[in-house]
Structures are given as structure tokens and as C-alpha cells.
Amino acid sequence: METALLTDSFAAIMAKTGRTEAELRRDFTNSNPQGRQVQPDEVVARSGAR
């Protein structure tokens, strides 16, 4: 899910590995069965929470 935690994790990985954000997003997205990053509002909508 696309959150600040994910963004922070990418920043830490980029600092340690030298990989780009685009590379990380591509690999992370490819490992997701949906083939994309779920947005927080999608989770809320499907959960019925308001």
C-alpha cells in the first residue's frame, strides 16, 4: 500500500544500496499479485470504514 512508511522504506533502501526509487517501485510492484500499488483510499473503500 502506498503510504509514508513505504516511502521511508524506499529511502532507507536507496541509501544502503544505491538503487533508484524507480527500480524499487518497479520491483515492488512486480512482486504484487495485482501488479500495482494499492492506495489507502482503496483499502478504506473496500473495508466499509469511514
NORQUI-V821793 format. One record per residue. N is the residue number from 1. RES is the residue in one small letter. OMEGA is omega in whole degrees, -180 to 180 (* if undefined). Layout:
{{N RES OMEGA} {N RES OMEGA}}
//
This chain:
{{1 m -178} {2 e -179} {3 t 175} {4 a 178} {5 l 178} {6 l 179} {7 t 178} {8 d 178} {9 s 177} {10 f -180} {11 a 179} {12 a 180} {13 i 179} {14 m -179} {15 a -177} {16 k -171} {17 t -176} {18 g 177} {19 r 180} {20 t 177} {21 e 179} {22 a 178} {23 e -179} {24 l 179} {25 r 179} {26 r -178} {27 d 180} {28 f 179} {29 t 180} {30 n 180} {31 s -180} {32 n -180} {33 p 179} {34 q 179} {35 g 179} {36 r 176} {37 q 178} {38 v 179} {39 q -178} {40 p -179} {41 d 176} {42 e 179} {43 v 179} {44 v -178} {45 a -179} {46 r -178} {47 s -177} {48 g 179} {49 a 179} {50 r *}}
//
